[in-house]
């Protein structure tokens, strides 16, 4: 079983590639803009995937460092308090010809060693962070397997020797890498001792480990007892900044198919069926602890095209650097008021705002949820939170007046609070419907009555009103929800017409089924679902661009537009068939 690739998600492709070339002496091996669209999303398990990929090679045969710069989806930065004991792929160890010279180049590139080198001459180690924040251990020694891999580029100064994986359960990870994938236990390899923990800031850490040979490279599995590793962040994607995954390579299609079959038999989940394109094949599989592993088949005659042999970096790279980072810097908000902030979508929107250093005023009726949100966001951004029941307009009025006085610099309102409580008109509770209208639409008018004058005085402000695709078409049993969300959309349209000359812009958002507690308890048949993080990213980018409206998913929006053109007798039958009458009780978002 051959480790053939270590993949990284980076935020600055040119800078990161330059670092690996100038500091480690790796050679470019080409790249591609083709990892985009439905096939890329299917393989990688990443929504709306679009990236530029460049490859680098070291001394070894059939091995590459793969750098992804994602344009979509949004890349969550590596947390400032990330530690190598946290769950995930953590460290790449590289044997270098001249440690002192490599450290000098690293320091000149703005990435000095985290500590002084440790160890005796000939076996010293040091650790640096690459521009993406990935830990790179530099080694004077060069551990090799009993049958060493060929090294057809002896003139290069580096050879990657291992990748370290922090795992929650060593036994379960051993099952994946040894029993299923077939890696051999590396008896006596002794890759790391307790003293090496100081290299990456975990001096005195208590851990168990297992080293496995993947051909002539090591996969080190580590389970930390003290300090314990934190789990994957909520909503984690492999496209988030840092080490993405590793790949095992096959030059024979039959070996690839056999490994894939073993993974399926062991219960591993694949993102999609293998992509078989003649000269190469690929599939990503995931274990029950959240680790992504790529299986890659490449015919030997096609290895150069796939980045396993030196090749010039593409001269035509129009999409490099075309990430949303510049937009997020230039169009960011100073302070945002978010209603329904403790809900599924509100929380994700708050995370995105916090990533861009936008201060937050978080409102919700869920006090415990607001406390969890504040803890999740940490100390990196100012968060003012307040319990508020949006069904009580007098309370909303008083709170809005006080908040505007305390926070006159609010320049963004995201109206995310909502209720969806289906009921039949044959057994109708008008008081419940009144509360639904109050929360979904009227409370936002009350907020605007205080925020709009403050924004107008400053000559700028933005409001994002989250309605629903259900606002575009009256749905059976959903009269309060469809009606109140349609009212919210009309409020945004009316307010835009009046206030845009004052510098206040509006975005009306019409999402489909977002996987929140409200969605899971509503009365619709759940034919699809959108992850809250995915929905929040679409909404946030539309907000930054000050778009007038956003409808998603596009296919469902198109269906609704077509349905509105049909005669009522046909349209009403279709909408009745869209309902699940067993789900008549709902909760707020």
Beta strands, then each sheet from edge to edge (+ up, - down):
strand 1: 2-9
strand 2: 27-32
strand 3: 50-57
strand 4: 64-72
strand 5: 88-96
strand 6: 125-129
strand 7: 135-139
strand 8: 158-166
strand 9: 184-185
strand 10: 206-214
strand 11: 217-226
strand 12: 242-250
strand 13: 269-270
strand 14: 275-276
strand 15: 280-286
strand 16: 292-298
strand 17: 335-339
strand 18: 359-364
strand 19: 383-387
strand 20: 412-415
strand 21: 461-466
strand 22: 504-511
strand 23: 549-552
sheet 1: 2+ 3- 4+ 1+ 12- 16- 15+ 13-
sheet 2: 2+ 3- 4+ 1+ 12- 16- 15+ 14-
sheet 3: 6+ 7- 5- 8+ 11+ 10- 9+
sheet 4: 19+ 18+ 17+ 20+ 21+ 22+ 23+
end
